[in-house]
């Protein structure tokens, strides 16, 4: 019987483990599909407190893992494929067909950025391709970048990048923006942003780093036009999908699949189940906010255990 079971090993999961272990419990982390979370795909992190010179994403996550293990956290490899949260103890099944039971559960499975599915996105990931302007925009000061998407997320990313970059292209496949009127106004009034309507990205190019994108305007139409733009960075602004599918119909989710928590807390609608990090955060999605929510989840789990067991 596990007192605190944590699904996910990003900043939220590791921080929850640190706090849970220091509270006198022995948390168990199942590391999931990508041990260390999305930061394992990030090269340099400069906005996490405590690293004044910046730090490689893999190195930072290794530090957090060692800290969690130092206090007695048990690390396990596996992906949860089924969860029964109808009664305590909760029962979870993993991809190796093993089953475990726990008194409290912290869901820190994260959210995955949506990509176009181009082979070049993988080729240049961490070398000009990013899904987080707030995380990586600083590296493109006074340079030229492109943002894919036409909704609020893309407009927010483009506006943010325009405060840093020399020029920002928005690559929009429709002949209009889907964003709110207020966000559209910000984009159209910013002289640094150029919107390329009815355009699709078909590839990226560059020697080791992104140097440009291959685009097609009015794809499939008689007047379709292929052309290239010179860019230094390629940002995806087409949203994120939370890794919450297996909890549907058991935990309250919003329209986009993010776990709904009680305002300002990590508590879900199921007593004893808590959510931390990007899986419950459609807005900020930063390592520092994920870590903070992991701390709160562990404290809530501790209080729940003391009150109920």
C-alpha positions as CSV (number, residue, x, y, z in Angstrom):
1,X,0.0,0.0,0.0
2,X,1.5,3.3,-1.1
3,X,0.8,6.4,0.9
4,X,1.6,9.0,-1.8
5,X,1.8,7.8,-5.4
6,X,3.0,10.4,-8.0
7,X,2.4,10.0,-11.7
8,X,5.0,12.0,-13.6
9,X,8.6,13.1,-13.1
10,X,8.8,16.7,-14.2
11,X,9.3,19.6,-11.8
12,X,5.9,19.1,-10.3
13,X,6.3,15.4,-9.7
14,X,9.9,15.6,-8.3
15,X,9.0,18.6,-6.0
16,X,5.9,16.7,-4.7
17,X,8.2,13.8,-3.9
18,X,10.7,16.0,-2.1
19,X,8.0,17.5,0.1
20,X,6.2,14.2,0.6
21,X,9.4,12.4,1.7
22,X,10.4,15.2,4.1
23,X,7.0,14.9,5.7
24,X,7.8,11.4,6.7
25,X,6.2,9.4,4.0
26,X,7.8,7.3,1.2
27,X,6.5,8.6,-2.1
28,X,6.6,6.4,-5.1
29,X,7.1,8.1,-8.5
30,X,6.2,6.4,-11.8
31,X,8.3,8.3,-14.2
32,X,6.1,8.0,-17.3
33,X,6.9,8.1,-21.0
34,X,9.5,10.9,-20.7
35,X,11.5,10.7,-17.4
36,X,12.2,14.2,-16.4
37,X,9.4,15.7,-18.4
38,X,9.5,18.3,-21.2
39,X,12.6,20.0,-19.8
40,X,14.6,17.0,-20.9
41,X,14.1,18.4,-24.4
42,X,15.3,21.9,-23.4
43,X,18.9,22.9,-23.8
44,X,19.5,25.9,-21.6
45,X,17.2,27.1,-18.8
46,X,17.8,30.7,-17.6
47,X,14.6,31.6,-15.8
48,X,14.6,29.0,-12.9
49,X,15.7,30.6,-9.6
50,X,18.9,29.3,-8.2
51,X,20.8,29.0,-11.4
52,X,22.3,32.4,-12.1
53,X,24.4,31.2,-15.1
54,X,21.6,29.0,-16.5
55,X,21.5,25.3,-16.6
56,X,20.9,22.5,-19.1
57,X,17.4,21.0,-18.8
58,X,18.7,17.5,-18.4
59,X,21.1,18.5,-15.7
60,X,18.4,20.4,-13.8
61,X,16.1,17.5,-13.9
62,X,18.9,15.1,-12.7
63,X,19.4,17.5,-9.8
64,X,15.7,17.4,-8.8
65,X,15.7,13.6,-9.2
66,X,18.7,13.1,-6.9
67,X,17.2,15.5,-4.3
68,X,13.9,13.4,-4.3
69,X,15.9,10.2,-4.0
70,X,18.0,11.6,-1.2
71,X,14.9,11.8,1.0
72,X,13.7,8.3,0.2
73,X,11.5,8.6,-2.8
74,X,11.2,5.4,-4.7
75,X,11.5,5.7,-8.5
76,X,9.7,3.3,-10.8
77,X,9.6,3.0,-14.6
78,X,6.1,2.7,-16.1
79,X,3.2,4.4,-17.7
80,X,-0.3,4.3,-16.1
81,X,-2.8,2.9,-18.5
82,X,-5.8,2.5,-16.3
83,X,-7.0,4.1,-13.0
84,X,-9.9,3.2,-10.7
85,X,-10.6,6.2,-8.5
86,X,-14.1,5.1,-7.5
87,X,-13.0,4.1,-4.0
88,X,-10.0,4.2,-1.7
89,X,-7.5,2.8,-1.9
90,X,-7.2,3.8,-5.5
91,X,-6.1,1.1,-7.9
92,X,-3.8,1.9,-10.9
93,X,-2.6,-0.4,-13.7
94,X,0.6,0.1,-15.6
95,X,1.9,-0.8,-19.0
96,X,3.7,-3.8,-17.7
97,X,0.3,-5.1,-16.4
98,X,1.3,-4.5,-12.8
99,X,-1.3,-3.1,-10.4
100,X,-0.7,-0.9,-7.4
101,X,-2.9,0.6,-4.7
102,X,-2.5,4.0,-3.0
103,X,-4.1,6.1,-0.3
104,X,-3.4,9.4,-2.2
105,X,-2.6,10.1,-5.8
106,X,-0.8,13.1,-7.2
107,X,-1.3,13.5,-11.0
108,X,1.7,15.3,-12.5
109,X,1.6,13.8,-16.0
110,X,2.1,17.2,-17.7
111,X,0.9,18.5,-21.1
112,X,2.4,17.9,-24.5
113,X,2.8,20.6,-27.0
114,X,1.0,20.1,-30.3
115,X,3.3,19.9,-33.3
116,X,2.7,20.0,-37.0
117,X,4.1,16.5,-37.5
118,X,7.0,17.5,-39.8
119,X,10.2,15.5,-39.7
120,X,12.1,18.7,-39.5
121,X,10.5,19.6,-36.2
122,X,12.4,16.7,-34.6
123,X,15.6,17.4,-36.5
124,X,15.7,21.0,-35.2
125,X,14.1,20.5,-31.8
126,X,16.3,22.5,-29.4
127,X,18.1,24.0,-32.4
128,X,15.6,26.6,-33.4
129,X,12.3,24.8,-32.9
130,X,10.4,25.6,-29.7
131,X,6.9,25.3,-28.3
132,X,7.4,27.9,-25.5
133,X,8.1,31.5,-26.3
134,X,8.3,32.4,-22.6
135,X,11.0,29.7,-22.1
136,X,13.1,30.3,-25.2
137,X,12.3,33.7,-26.5
138,X,15.2,35.4,-24.8
139,X,17.6,33.5,-27.1
140,X,16.1,35.3,-30.2
141,X,16.6,38.9,-29.1
142,X,17.0,41.1,-32.2
143,X,16.6,38.1,-34.5
144,X,13.8,36.9,-36.8
145,X,11.3,34.2,-35.8
146,X,8.1,32.6,-36.9
147,X,5.0,31.5,-34.9
148,X,2.6,28.9,-36.3
149,X,-1.0,29.3,-35.5
150,X,-3.9,31.8,-35.6
151,X,-5.6,31.5,-32.2
152,X,-5.1,33.2,-28.9
153,X,-2.0,31.1,-28.0
154,X,-0.2,32.0,-31.3
155,X,-1.1,35.7,-30.9
156,X,0.1,35.8,-27.3
157,X,3.4,34.1,-28.4
158,X,3.9,36.4,-31.3
159,X,3.2,39.5,-29.2
160,X,5.6,38.4,-26.5
161,X,8.3,37.6,-29.1
162,X,7.8,40.9,-30.8
163,X,9.1,42.5,-27.6
164,X,12.4,40.7,-28.1
165,X,12.9,39.8,-31.7
166,X,13.6,42.0,-34.7
167,X,10.7,40.6,-36.7
168,X,8.0,38.0,-36.1
169,X,6.1,36.1,-38.9
170,X,2.8,34.5,-38.0
171,X,2.1,31.5,-40.3
172,X,-1.7,31.1,-40.4
173,X,-3.3,28.4,-42.6
174,X,-6.7,30.2,-42.7
175,X,-7.5,33.6,-44.3
176,X,-8.3,35.0,-40.9
177,X,-7.2,34.8,-37.2
178,X,-9.3,32.8,-34.8
179,X,-8.1,34.8,-31.8
180,X,-10.2,37.1,-29.7
181,X,-10.7,40.6,-31.0
182,X,-8.4,42.0,-28.4
183,X,-5.6,39.7,-29.3
184,X,-6.0,40.4,-33.0
185,X,-5.8,44.1,-32.4
186,X,-2.5,43.7,-30.6
187,X,-1.1,41.7,-33.5
188,X,-2.3,44.0,-36.3
189,X,-1.1,47.1,-34.4
190,X,2.4,45.7,-33.9
191,X,4.7,46.8,-36.7
192,X,7.1,44.0,-35.9
193,X,4.6,41.2,-36.7
194,X,3.8,40.2,-40.3
195,X,0.9,37.8,-40.7
196,X,1.2,35.3,-43.6
197,X,-2.4,34.2,-44.2
198,X,-3.4,31.0,-46.0
199,X,0.1,29.5,-45.5
200,X,1.3,26.1,-44.4
201,X,4.8,25.1,-43.3
202,X,6.1,22.2,-45.4
203,X,9.6,22.1,-44.1
204,X,12.5,23.8,-42.3
205,X,16.1,24.2,-43.4
206,X,19.5,25.2,-42.0
207,X,23.0,23.9,-41.3
208,X,22.6,22.5,-37.7
209,X,20.3,25.3,-36.7
210,X,17.1,26.6,-38.2
211,X,17.8,29.2,-40.9
212,X,14.5,29.3,-42.7
213,X,11.1,27.7,-43.5
214,X,9.6,26.3,-46.6
215,X,6.0,27.6,-47.0
216,X,3.1,27.1,-49.4
217,X,0.4,29.6,-49.8
218,X,-3.1,28.4,-50.8
219,X,-2.1,24.8,-50.7
220,X,-3.9,22.6,-53.2
221,X,-5.4,25.5,-55.1
222,X,-4.7,26.3,-58.7
223,X,-2.7,29.4,-57.7
224,X,-0.7,27.7,-54.9
225,X,2.7,29.3,-54.3
226,X,5.8,27.9,-52.7
227,X,8.3,30.2,-51.1
228,X,10.8,30.4,-48.3
229,X,11.3,32.8,-45.4
230,X,14.6,33.4,-43.5
231,X,14.1,32.8,-39.8
232,X,16.3,32.0,-36.8
233,X,13.5,30.4,-34.7
234,X,10.3,28.5,-35.3
235,X,7.7,28.5,-32.5
236,X,4.6,26.3,-32.3
237,X,1.6,28.2,-31.1
238,X,-1.1,25.7,-31.8
239,X,-1.7,24.7,-28.2
240,X,-1.0,21.9,-25.7
241,X,-2.9,18.7,-24.9
242,X,-2.9,17.6,-21.3
243,X,-2.0,14.0,-20.5
244,X,-5.2,13.3,-18.7
245,X,-7.1,10.9,-21.0
246,X,-7.2,8.0,-18.6
247,X,-8.8,10.1,-15.9
248,X,-11.8,11.2,-18.1
249,X,-15.2,10.5,-16.6
250,X,-13.5,10.1,-13.2
251,X,-12.1,13.5,-12.6
252,X,-13.5,16.8,-13.7
253,X,-11.7,18.1,-16.8
254,X,-12.3,21.3,-18.7
255,X,-13.2,21.5,-22.4
256,X,-9.6,21.0,-23.4
257,X,-8.8,18.2,-21.1
258,X,-7.0,20.1,-18.3
259,X,-7.8,18.8,-14.8
260,X,-10.0,21.2,-12.9
261,X,-8.8,22.0,-9.4
262,X,-10.5,23.9,-6.6
263,X,-9.4,27.5,-6.9
264,X,-5.9,28.1,-5.7
265,X,-5.4,24.5,-4.5
266,X,-4.3,21.2,-6.2
267,X,-7.5,19.4,-5.0
268,X,-9.6,17.7,-7.6
269,X,-13.3,16.7,-7.2
270,X,-12.1,13.3,-5.9
271,X,-11.0,13.4,-2.3
272,X,-7.4,12.2,-2.0
273,X,-6.6,12.9,-5.7
274,X,-4.5,16.0,-6.4
275,X,-3.2,17.5,-9.7
276,X,0.0,19.4,-10.1
277,X,1.9,21.0,-13.0
278,X,0.9,21.4,-16.6
279,X,-1.8,18.8,-16.6
280,X,-3.9,21.3,-14.5
281,X,-2.4,24.5,-15.9
282,X,-3.7,25.8,-19.3
283,X,-2.2,29.3,-18.7
284,X,1.3,29.4,-17.3
285,X,3.1,26.1,-18.1
286,X,6.4,27.1,-16.5
287,X,8.8,24.9,-14.6
288,X,8.7,27.2,-11.6
289,X,4.9,27.2,-11.4
290,X,4.8,23.4,-11.8
291,X,7.3,23.0,-9.0
292,X,5.2,25.3,-6.8
293,X,2.0,23.3,-7.5
294,X,3.9,20.1,-6.7
295,X,4.8,21.5,-3.3
296,X,1.1,22.3,-2.7
297,X,0.0,18.9,-3.8
298,X,2.3,17.1,-1.4
299,X,1.2,19.3,1.5
300,X,-2.4,18.6,0.7
301,X,-1.7,14.8,0.4
302,X,0.1,14.9,3.8
303,X,-2.9,16.7,5.4
304,X,-5.3,14.3,3.8
305,X,-3.4,11.2,5.1
306,X,-3.2,12.7,8.6
307,X,-6.9,13.4,8.7
308,X,-8.1,10.1,7.2
309,X,-5.6,7.4,8.2
